[in-house]
Amino acid sequence: MSRSLPREEIFNVASELFIKNGYHNTTIREISKALGRGPGTIYNYVRKKEDILYLVYNKVVGVFNESALREAEKNTDPLERITNVLKSAIDVVWEY
């Protein structure tokens, strides 16, 4: 019996391949190979490669929003808030 394939695992592998090869040069076959699965398994979770891009985008935007809100709540000084939110945005960009 095969183990389930969480979306987080697809996100991790796909985002690495998108960074390395570019979105347009990365195929579902490459993603599935890096996951150690057949392409059919990927299609149990997504219909097309664009769905994986949406998954990656959604995750990064979610992390960005959480980080920005967390930083914005730390200070009452508006300038410090903006500065900290921008710093957290840069951190998220570098991480992802």
Biopython code that builds the backbone (N, CA, C, O; Angstrom):
import numpy as np
from Bio.PDB.StructureBuilder import StructureBuilder

atoms = [
    (1, "MET", "N", (0.841, -1.183, 0.000)),
    (1, "MET", "CA", (0.000, 0.000, 0.000)),
    (1, "MET", "C", (0.885, 1.245, 0.000)),
    (1, "MET", "O", (1.826, 1.329, 0.789)),
    (2, "SER", "N", (0.602, 2.196, -0.859)),
    (2, "SER", "CA", (1.449, 3.385, -0.969)),
    (2, "SER", "C", (1.057, 4.417, 0.083)),
    (2, "SER", "O", (-0.107, 4.544, 0.463)),
    (3, "ARG", "N", (2.064, 5.143, 0.534)),
    (3, "ARG", "CA", (1.798, 6.196, 1.512)),
    (3, "ARG", "C", (1.179, 7.394, 0.808)),
    (3, "ARG", "O", (1.375, 7.596, -0.390)),
    (4, "SER", "N", (0.433, 8.179, 1.563)),
    (4, "SER", "CA", (-0.206, 9.349, 0.961)),
    (4, "SER", "C", (0.847, 10.416, 0.665)),
    (4, "SER", "O", (1.931, 10.423, 1.248)),
    (5, "LEU", "N", (0.513, 11.279, -0.219)),
    (5, "LEU", "CA", (1.429, 12.335, -0.654)),
    (5, "LEU", "C", (0.844, 13.679, -0.241)),
    (5, "LEU", "O", (-0.048, 14.196, -0.914)),
    (6, "PRO", "N", (1.333, 14.251, 0.856)),
    (6, "PRO", "CA", (0.755, 15.526, 1.301)),
    (6, "PRO", "C", (1.118, 16.675, 0.358)),
    (6, "PRO", "O", (2.173, 16.676, -0.276)),
    (7, "ARG", "N", (0.230, 17.628, 0.290)),
    (7, "ARG", "CA", (0.457, 18.800, -0.561)),
    (7, "ARG", "C", (1.734, 19.532, -0.166)),
    (7, "ARG", "O", (2.400, 20.122, -1.016)),
    (8, "GLU", "N", (2.074, 19.497, 1.110)),
    (8, "GLU", "CA", (3.301, 20.147, 1.581)),
    (8, "GLU", "C", (4.528, 19.534, 0.899)),
    (8, "GLU", "O", (5.470, 20.247, 0.555)),
    (9, "GLU", "N", (4.514, 18.242, 0.710)),
    (9, "GLU", "CA", (5.623, 17.558, 0.031)),
    (9, "GLU", "C", (5.698, 17.981, -1.432)),
    (9, "GLU", "O", (6.784, 18.214, -1.961)),
    (10, "ILE", "N", (4.545, 18.079, -2.081)),
    (10, "ILE", "CA", (4.507, 18.544, -3.466)),
    (10, "ILE", "C", (5.032, 19.979, -3.521)),
    (10, "ILE", "O", (5.822, 20.316, -4.403)),
    (11, "PHE", "N", (4.596, 20.824, -2.584)),
    (11, "PHE", "CA", (5.052, 22.210, -2.530)),
    (11, "PHE", "C", (6.569, 22.280, -2.426)),
    (11, "PHE", "O", (7.212, 23.002, -3.189)),
    (12, "ASN", "N", (7.146, 21.532, -1.483)),
    (12, "ASN", "CA", (8.594, 21.590, -1.254)),
    (12, "ASN", "C", (9.380, 21.206, -2.496)),
    (12, "ASN", "O", (10.307, 21.910, -2.895)),
    (13, "VAL", "N", (9.014, 20.104, -3.094)),
    (13, "VAL", "CA", (9.740, 19.615, -4.270)),
    (13, "VAL", "C", (9.522, 20.531, -5.472)),
    (13, "VAL", "O", (10.475, 20.898, -6.158)),
    (14, "ALA", "N", (8.275, 20.894, -5.721)),
    (14, "ALA", "CA", (7.966, 21.732, -6.883)),
    (14, "ALA", "C", (8.633, 23.101, -6.768)),
    (14, "ALA", "O", (9.178, 23.606, -7.750)),
    (15, "SER", "N", (8.597, 23.701, -5.592)),
    (15, "SER", "CA", (9.200, 25.029, -5.467)),
    (15, "SER", "C", (10.703, 24.969, -5.692)),
    (15, "SER", "O", (11.270, 25.878, -6.297)),
    (16, "GLU", "N", (11.355, 23.918, -5.217)),
    (16, "GLU", "CA", (12.793, 23.761, -5.475)),
    (16, "GLU", "C", (13.074, 23.628, -6.970)),
    (16, "GLU", "O", (14.000, 24.245, -7.495)),
    (17, "LEU", "N", (12.273, 22.825, -7.641)),
    (17, "LEU", "CA", (12.472, 22.631, -9.089)),
    (17, "LEU", "C", (12.141, 23.908, -9.872)),
    (17, "LEU", "O", (12.822, 24.227, -10.847)),
    (18, "PHE", "N", (11.111, 24.634, -9.457)),
    (18, "PHE", "CA", (10.771, 25.887, -10.126)),
    (18, "PHE", "C", (11.908, 26.887, -9.985)),
    (18, "PHE", "O", (12.222, 27.607, -10.932)),
    (19, "ILE", "N", (12.527, 26.937, -8.811)),
    (19, "ILE", "CA", (13.653, 27.850, -8.600)),
    (19, "ILE", "C", (14.850, 27.413, -9.438)),
    (19, "ILE", "O", (15.507, 28.238, -10.071)),
    (20, "LYS", "N", (15.126, 26.120, -9.438)),
    (20, "LYS", "CA", (16.295, 25.597, -10.147)),
    (20, "LYS", "C", (16.141, 25.686, -11.669)),
    (20, "LYS", "O", (17.046, 26.158, -12.357)),
    (21, "ASN", "N", (15.000, 25.234, -12.193)),
    (21, "ASN", "CA", (14.816, 25.105, -13.641)),
    (21, "ASN", "C", (13.913, 26.166, -14.254)),
    (21, "ASN", "O", (13.892, 26.332, -15.474)),
    (22, "GLY", "N", (13.171, 26.882, -13.424)),
    (22, "GLY", "CA", (12.141, 27.781, -13.924)),
    (22, "GLY", "C", (10.826, 27.032, -14.042)),
    (22, "GLY", "O", (10.802, 25.820, -14.252)),
    (23, "TYR", "N", (9.750, 27.760, -13.906)),
    (23, "TYR", "CA", (8.425, 27.129, -13.958)),
    (23, "TYR", "C", (8.182, 26.444, -15.297)),
    (23, "TYR", "O", (7.772, 25.284, -15.336)),
    (24, "HIS", "N", (8.432, 27.153, -16.392)),
    (24, "HIS", "CA", (8.124, 26.609, -17.712)),
    (24, "HIS", "C", (8.990, 25.417, -18.092)),
    (24, "HIS", "O", (8.571, 24.582, -18.894)),
    (25, "ASN", "N", (10.186, 25.324, -17.530)),
    (25, "ASN", "CA", (11.081, 24.211, -17.849)),
    (25, "ASN", "C", (10.930, 23.018, -16.912)),
    (25, "ASN", "O", (11.614, 22.009, -17.082)),
    (26, "THR", "N", (10.051, 23.121, -15.934)),
    (26, "THR", "CA", (9.818, 22.016, -14.999)),
    (26, "THR", "C", (8.562, 21.277, -15.432)),
    (26, "THR", "O", (7.533, 21.889, -15.719)),
    (27, "THR", "N", (8.659, 19.956, -15.475)),
    (27, "THR", "CA", (7.512, 19.148, -15.898)),
    (27, "THR", "C", (6.930, 18.380, -14.709)),
    (27, "THR", "O", (7.582, 18.203, -13.680)),
    (28, "ILE", "N", (5.703, 17.938, -14.880)),
    (28, "ILE", "CA", (5.064, 17.078, -13.877)),
    (28, "ILE", "C", (5.900, 15.809, -13.697)),
    (28, "ILE", "O", (6.044, 15.306, -12.583)),
    (29, "ARG", "N", (6.439, 15.306, -14.783)),
    (29, "ARG", "CA", (7.261, 14.094, -14.727)),
    (29, "ARG", "C", (8.480, 14.318, -13.831)),
    (29, "ARG", "O", (8.827, 13.442, -13.038)),
    (30, "GLU", "N", (9.139, 15.482, -13.945)),
    (30, "GLU", "CA", (10.296, 15.789, -13.095)),
    (30, "GLU", "C", (9.891, 15.911, -11.619)),
    (30, "GLU", "O", (10.598, 15.443, -10.727)),
    (31, "ILE", "N", (8.755, 16.540, -11.388)),
    (31, "ILE", "CA", (8.269, 16.685, -10.018)),
    (31, "ILE", "C", (7.968, 15.311, -9.423)),
    (31, "ILE", "O", (8.362, 15.019, -8.294)),
    (32, "SER", "N", (7.282, 14.485, -10.172)),
    (32, "SER", "CA", (6.939, 13.155, -9.665)),
    (32, "SER", "C", (8.188, 12.307, -9.449)),
    (32, "SER", "O", (8.259, 11.551, -8.481)),
    (33, "LYS", "N", (9.168, 12.423, -10.334)),
    (33, "LYS", "CA", (10.416, 11.672, -10.174)),
    (33, "LYS", "C", (11.145, 12.111, -8.906)),
    (33, "LYS", "O", (11.651, 11.274, -8.159)),
    (34, "ALA", "N", (11.199, 13.430, -8.660)),
    (34, "ALA", "CA", (11.850, 13.939, -7.455)),
    (34, "ALA", "C", (11.115, 13.493, -6.194)),
    (34, "ALA", "O", (11.721, 13.366, -5.131)),
    (35, "LEU", "N", (9.818, 13.257, -6.313)),
    (35, "LEU", "CA", (9.026, 12.771, -5.181)),
    (35, "LEU", "C", (9.124, 11.257, -5.022)),
    (35, "LEU", "O", (8.685, 10.698, -4.017)),
    (36, "GLY", "N", (9.704, 10.599, -6.026)),
    (36, "GLY", "CA", (9.782, 9.145, -5.987)),
    (36, "GLY", "C", (8.454, 8.482, -6.283)),
    (36, "GLY", "O", (8.179, 7.383, -5.800)),
    (37, "ARG", "N", (7.634, 9.145, -7.074)),
    (37, "ARG", "CA", (6.307, 8.648, -7.439)),
    (37, "ARG", "C", (6.108, 8.740, -8.934)),
    (37, "ARG", "O", (6.882, 9.391, -9.635)),
    (38, "GLY", "N", (5.071, 8.089, -9.418)),
    (38, "GLY", "CA", (4.706, 8.198, -10.819)),
    (38, "GLY", "C", (3.864, 9.441, -11.042)),
    (38, "GLY", "O", (3.253, 9.952, -10.103)),
    (39, "PRO", "N", (3.825, 9.935, -12.277)),
    (39, "PRO", "CA", (3.022, 11.129, -12.574)),
    (39, "PRO", "C", (1.548, 10.964, -12.211)),
    (39, "PRO", "O", (0.889, 11.933, -11.835)),
    (40, "GLY", "N", (1.033, 9.752, -12.322)),
    (40, "GLY", "CA", (-0.371, 9.509, -11.982)),
    (40, "GLY", "C", (-0.696, 9.856, -10.546)),
    (40, "GLY", "O", (-1.801, 10.309, -10.247)),
    (41, "THR", "N", (0.262, 9.645, -9.650)),
    (41, "THR", "CA", (0.049, 9.974, -8.239)),
    (41, "THR", "C", (-0.132, 11.471, -8.060)),
    (41, "THR", "O", (-0.979, 11.908, -7.280)),
    (42, "ILE", "N", (0.656, 12.256, -8.775)),
    (42, "ILE", "CA", (0.541, 13.717, -8.696)),
    (42, "ILE", "C", (-0.854, 14.142, -9.151)),
    (42, "ILE", "O", (-1.462, 15.039, -8.567)),
    (43, "TYR", "N", (-1.349, 13.492, -10.192)),
    (43, "TYR", "CA", (-2.651, 13.866, -10.726)),
    (43, "TYR", "C", (-3.808, 13.509, -9.789)),
    (43, "TYR", "O", (-4.944, 13.912, -10.038)),
    (44, "ASN", "N", (-3.538, 12.763, -8.723)),
    (44, "ASN", "CA", (-4.549, 12.551, -7.691)),
    (44, "ASN", "C", (-4.738, 13.813, -6.853)),
    (44, "ASN", "O", (-5.759, 13.965, -6.181)),
    (45, "TYR", "N", (-3.765, 14.713, -6.890)),
    (45, "TYR", "CA", (-3.787, 15.928, -6.089)),
    (45, "TYR", "C", (-4.005, 17.198, -6.900)),
    (45, "TYR", "O", (-4.556, 18.175, -6.392)),
    (46, "VAL", "N", (-3.578, 17.188, -8.152)),
    (46, "VAL", "CA", (-3.714, 18.359, -9.028)),
    (46, "VAL", "C", (-4.147, 17.896, -10.409)),
    (46, "VAL", "O", (-3.936, 16.745, -10.790)),
    (47, "ARG", "N", (-4.760, 18.817, -11.157)),
    (47, "ARG", "CA", (-5.173, 18.480, -12.523)),
    (47, "ARG", "C", (-4.114, 18.827, -13.548)),
    (47, "ARG", "O", (-3.997, 18.174, -14.585)),
    (48, "LYS", "N", (-3.329, 19.880, -13.244)),
    (48, "LYS", "CA", (-2.326, 20.331, -14.203)),
    (48, "LYS", "C", (-1.222, 21.068, -13.455)),
    (48, "LYS", "O", (-1.352, 21.360, -12.266)),
    (49, "LYS", "N", (-0.148, 21.362, -14.154)),
    (49, "LYS", "CA", (1.013, 22.020, -13.536)),
    (49, "LYS", "C", (0.649, 23.376, -12.956)),
    (49, "LYS", "O", (1.208, 23.783, -11.938)),
    (50, "GLU", "N", (-0.271, 24.072, -13.583)),
    (50, "GLU", "CA", (-0.689, 25.384, -13.077)),
    (50, "GLU", "C", (-1.258, 25.275, -11.660)),
    (50, "GLU", "O", (-1.123, 26.203, -10.863)),
    (51, "ASP", "N", (-1.897, 24.138, -11.347)),
    (51, "ASP", "CA", (-2.420, 23.927, -10.000)),
    (51, "ASP", "C", (-1.286, 23.850, -8.979)),
    (51, "ASP", "O", (-1.446, 24.285, -7.839)),
    (52, "ILE", "N", (-0.158, 23.307, -9.380)),
    (52, "ILE", "CA", (1.007, 23.248, -8.486)),
    (52, "ILE", "C", (1.564, 24.647, -8.278)),
    (52, "ILE", "O", (1.941, 25.010, -7.164)),
    (53, "LEU", "N", (1.616, 25.433, -9.347)),
    (53, "LEU", "CA", (2.064, 26.826, -9.213)),
    (53, "LEU", "C", (1.149, 27.578, -8.251)),
    (53, "LEU", "O", (1.621, 28.358, -7.424)),
    (54, "TYR", "N", (-0.148, 27.348, -8.356)),
    (54, "TYR", "CA", (-1.098, 27.983, -7.445)),
    (54, "TYR", "C", (-0.836, 27.529, -6.008)),
    (54, "TYR", "O", (-0.907, 28.340, -5.084)),
    (55, "LEU", "N", (-0.540, 26.265, -5.813)),
    (55, "LEU", "CA", (-0.217, 25.730, -4.489)),
    (55, "LEU", "C", (1.006, 26.440, -3.915)),
    (55, "LEU", "O", (1.005, 26.835, -2.749)),
    (56, "VAL", "N", (2.037, 26.600, -4.720)),
    (56, "VAL", "CA", (3.260, 27.292, -4.292)),
    (56, "VAL", "C", (2.949, 28.760, -3.980)),
    (56, "VAL", "O", (3.357, 29.280, -2.942)),
    (57, "TYR", "N", (2.237, 29.409, -4.869)),
    (57, "TYR", "CA", (1.878, 30.810, -4.678)),
    (57, "TYR", "C", (1.068, 30.991, -3.396)),
    (57, "TYR", "O", (1.346, 31.885, -2.596)),
    (58, "ASN", "N", (0.081, 30.148, -3.213)),
    (58, "ASN", "CA", (-0.792, 30.229, -2.043)),
    (58, "ASN", "C", (0.004, 30.078, -0.742)),
    (58, "ASN", "O", (-0.228, 30.804, 0.225)),
    (59, "LYS", "N", (0.923, 29.149, -0.732)),
    (59, "LYS", "CA", (1.746, 28.917, 0.461)),
    (59, "LYS", "C", (2.618, 30.140, 0.755)),
    (59, "LYS", "O", (2.666, 30.602, 1.895)),
    (60, "VAL", "N", (3.294, 30.659, -0.240)),
    (60, "VAL", "CA", (4.196, 31.796, -0.035)),
    (60, "VAL", "C", (3.410, 33.035, 0.405)),
    (60, "VAL", "O", (3.845, 33.755, 1.304)),
    (61, "VAL", "N", (2.275, 33.285, -0.214)),
    (61, "VAL", "CA", (1.455, 34.430, 0.175)),
    (61, "VAL", "C", (0.940, 34.256, 1.605)),
    (61, "VAL", "O", (0.887, 35.221, 2.367)),
    (62, "GLY", "N", (0.566, 33.043, 1.968)),
    (62, "GLY", "CA", (0.119, 32.775, 3.336)),
    (62, "GLY", "C", (1.212, 33.039, 4.356)),
    (62, "GLY", "O", (0.965, 33.659, 5.390)),
    (63, "VAL", "N", (2.414, 32.571, 4.070)),
    (63, "VAL", "CA", (3.551, 32.809, 4.971)),
    (63, "VAL", "C", (3.843, 34.302, 5.054)),
    (63, "VAL", "O", (4.100, 34.828, 6.136)),
    (64, "PHE", "N", (3.804, 34.977, 3.924)),
    (64, "PHE", "CA", (4.037, 36.418, 3.897)),
    (64, "PHE", "C", (3.008, 37.145, 4.759)),
    (64, "PHE", "O", (3.370, 37.991, 5.577)),
    (65, "ASN", "N", (1.731, 36.821, 4.578)),
    (65, "ASN", "CA", (0.671, 37.486, 5.343)),
    (65, "ASN", "C", (0.817, 37.249, 6.839)),
    (65, "ASN", "O", (0.686, 38.184, 7.629)),
    (66, "GLU", "N", (1.087, 36.018, 7.234)),
    (66, "GLU", "CA", (1.273, 35.704, 8.656)),
    (66, "GLU", "C", (2.443, 36.492, 9.231)),
    (66, "GLU", "O", (2.348, 37.053, 10.323)),
    (67, "SER", "N", (3.522, 36.529, 8.505)),
    (67, "SER", "CA", (4.712, 37.240, 8.955)),
    (67, "SER", "C", (4.448, 38.736, 9.070)),
    (67, "SER", "O", (4.842, 39.365, 10.052)),
    (68, "ALA", "N", (3.789, 39.302, 8.079)),
    (68, "ALA", "CA", (3.496, 40.731, 8.084)),
    (68, "ALA", "C", (2.567, 41.092, 9.239)),
    (68, "ALA", "O", (2.787, 42.095, 9.918)),
    (69, "LEU", "N", (1.546, 40.297, 9.463)),
    (69, "LEU", "CA", (0.617, 40.574, 10.569)),
    (69, "LEU", "C", (1.315, 40.467, 11.921)),
    (69, "LEU", "O", (1.101, 41.295, 12.807)),
    (70, "ARG", "N", (2.141, 39.454, 12.070)),
    (70, "ARG", "CA", (2.882, 39.261, 13.321)),
    (70, "ARG", "C", (3.768, 40.480, 13.605)),
    (70, "ARG", "O", (3.804, 40.973, 14.732)),
    (71, "GLU", "N", (4.471, 40.957, 12.598)),
    (71, "GLU", "CA", (5.352, 42.111, 12.770)),
    (71, "GLU", "C", (4.563, 43.398, 13.009)),
    (71, "GLU", "O", (4.983, 44.248, 13.795)),
    (72, "ALA", "N", (3.431, 43.542, 12.338)),
    (72, "ALA", "CA", (2.622, 44.755, 12.478)),
    (72, "ALA", "C", (2.031, 44.878, 13.879)),
    (72, "ALA", "O", (1.796, 45.985, 14.364)),
    (73, "GLU", "N", (1.793, 43.743, 14.525)),
    (73, "GLU", "CA", (1.201, 43.760, 15.861)),
    (73, "GLU", "C", (2.213, 44.067, 16.954)),
    (73, "GLU", "O", (1.823, 44.344, 18.088)),
    (74, "LYS", "N", (3.492, 44.025, 16.643)),
    (74, "LYS", "CA", (4.528, 44.187, 17.665)),
    (74, "LYS", "C", (4.704, 45.626, 18.137)),
    (74, "LYS", "O", (5.054, 45.848, 19.296)),
    (75, "ASN", "N", (4.476, 46.593, 17.283)),
    (75, "ASN", "CA", (4.779, 47.984, 17.623)),
    (75, "ASN", "C", (3.570, 48.881, 17.408)),
    (75, "ASN", "O", (2.689, 48.594, 16.598)),
    (76, "THR", "N", (3.557, 49.981, 18.162)),
    (76, "THR", "CA", (2.505, 50.967, 17.949)),
    (76, "THR", "C", (2.991, 52.113, 17.068)),
    (76, "THR", "O", (2.186, 52.842, 16.487)),
    (77, "ASP", "N", (4.299, 52.267, 16.973)),
    (77, "ASP", "CA", (4.866, 53.319, 16.129)),
    (77, "ASP", "C", (4.698, 52.944, 14.658)),
    (77, "ASP", "O", (5.224, 51.918, 14.227)),
    (78, "PRO", "N", (3.978, 53.753, 13.877)),
    (78, "PRO", "CA", (3.712, 53.420, 12.467)),
    (78, "PRO", "C", (4.972, 53.197, 11.636)),
    (78, "PRO", "O", (5.009, 52.282, 10.813)),
    (79, "LEU", "N", (5.989, 54.005, 11.833)),
    (79, "LEU", "CA", (7.217, 53.850, 11.058)),
    (79, "LEU", "C", (7.907, 52.524, 11.388)),
    (79, "LEU", "O", (8.403, 51.836, 10.495)),
    (80, "GLU", "N", (7.933, 52.175, 12.670)),
    (80, "GLU", "CA", (8.520, 50.885, 13.059)),
    (80, "GLU", "C", (7.716, 49.723, 12.492)),
    (80, "GLU", "O", (8.282, 48.721, 12.055)),
    (81, "ARG", "N", (6.400, 49.861, 12.500)),
    (81, "ARG", "CA", (5.535, 48.811, 11.947)),
    (81, "ARG", "C", (5.875, 48.568, 10.472)),
    (81, "ARG", "O", (6.102, 47.434, 10.051)),
    (82, "ILE", "N", (5.904, 49.650, 9.707)),
    (82, "ILE", "CA", (6.182, 49.530, 8.274)),
    (82, "ILE", "C", (7.570, 48.941, 8.048)),
    (82, "ILE", "O", (7.749, 48.065, 7.202)),
    (83, "THR", "N", (8.543, 49.424, 8.803)),
    (83, "THR", "CA", (9.914, 48.933, 8.661)),
    (83, "THR", "C", (9.977, 47.430, 8.950)),
    (83, "THR", "O", (10.593, 46.676, 8.197)),
    (84, "ASN", "N", (9.344, 47.002, 10.034)),
    (84, "ASN", "CA", (9.376, 45.589, 10.402)),
    (84, "ASN", "C", (8.614, 44.712, 9.417)),
    (84, "ASN", "O", (9.037, 43.593, 9.125)),
    (85, "VAL", "N", (7.501, 45.209, 8.906)),
    (85, "VAL", "CA", (6.737, 44.454, 7.902)),
    (85, "VAL", "C", (7.567, 44.289, 6.636)),
    (85, "VAL", "O", (7.602, 43.204, 6.056)),
    (86, "LEU", "N", (8.233, 45.349, 6.203)),
    (86, "LEU", "CA", (9.079, 45.255, 5.007)),
    (86, "LEU", "C", (10.248, 44.304, 5.220)),
    (86, "LEU", "O", (10.595, 43.536, 4.323)),
    (87, "LYS", "N", (10.855, 44.350, 6.398)),
    (87, "LYS", "CA", (11.948, 43.410, 6.701)),
    (87, "LYS", "C", (11.445, 41.968, 6.671)),
    (87, "LYS", "O", (12.124, 41.084, 6.149)),
    (88, "SER", "N", (10.266, 41.729, 7.225)),
    (88, "SER", "CA", (9.730, 40.366, 7.217)),
    (88, "SER", "C", (9.399, 39.924, 5.801)),
    (88, "SER", "O", (9.546, 38.748, 5.470)),
    (89, "ALA", "N", (8.951, 40.860, 4.954)),
    (89, "ALA", "CA", (8.656, 40.529, 3.560)),
    (89, "ALA", "C", (9.930, 40.101, 2.845)),
    (89, "ALA", "O", (9.927, 39.132, 2.085)),
    (90, "ILE", "N", (11.008, 40.816, 3.087)),
    (90, "ILE", "CA", (12.292, 40.458, 2.468)),
    (90, "ILE", "C", (12.744, 39.088, 2.959)),
    (90, "ILE", "O", (13.256, 38.289, 2.176)),
    (91, "ASP", "N", (12.561, 38.809, 4.240)),
    (91, "ASP", "CA", (12.924, 37.502, 4.787)),
    (91, "ASP", "C", (12.145, 36.371, 4.103)),
    (91, "ASP", "O", (12.710, 35.329, 3.773)),
    (92, "VAL", "N", (10.859, 36.590, 3.898)),
    (92, "VAL", "CA", (10.028, 35.578, 3.241)),
    (92, "VAL", "C", (10.492, 35.368, 1.793)),
    (92, "VAL", "O", (10.570, 34.233, 1.321)),
    (93, "VAL", "N", (10.792, 36.447, 1.104)),
    (93, "VAL", "CA", (11.269, 36.336, -0.273)),
    (93, "VAL", "C", (12.571, 35.543, -0.323)),
    (93, "VAL", "O", (12.732, 34.672, -1.178)),
    (94, "TRP", "N", (13.490, 35.834, 0.574)),
    (94, "TRP", "CA", (14.764, 35.102, 0.588)),
    (94, "TRP", "C", (14.577, 33.645, 0.932)),
    (94, "TRP", "O", (15.258, 32.778, 0.385)),
    (95, "GLU", "N", (13.641, 33.365, 1.853)),
    (95, "GLU", "CA", (13.420, 31.979, 2.262)),
    (95, "GLU", "C", (12.777, 31.148, 1.159)),
    (95, "GLU", "O", (13.106, 29.976, 0.978)),
    (96, "TYR", "N", (11.851, 31.773, 0.420)),
    (96, "TYR", "CA", (11.123, 31.023, -0.598)),
    (96, "TYR", "C", (11.551, 31.385, -1.993)),
    (96, "TYR", "O", (11.026, 30.835, -2.961)),
]
sb = StructureBuilder()
sb.init_structure("model")
sb.init_model(0)
sb.init_chain("A")
sb.init_seg("    ")
for serial, (resi, resn, name, xyz) in enumerate(atoms, 1):
    if name == "N":
        sb.init_residue(resn, " ", resi, " ")
    sb.init_atom(name, np.array(xyz, "f"), 0.0, 1.0, " ", f" {name:<3s}", serial, name[0])
structure = sb.get_structure()
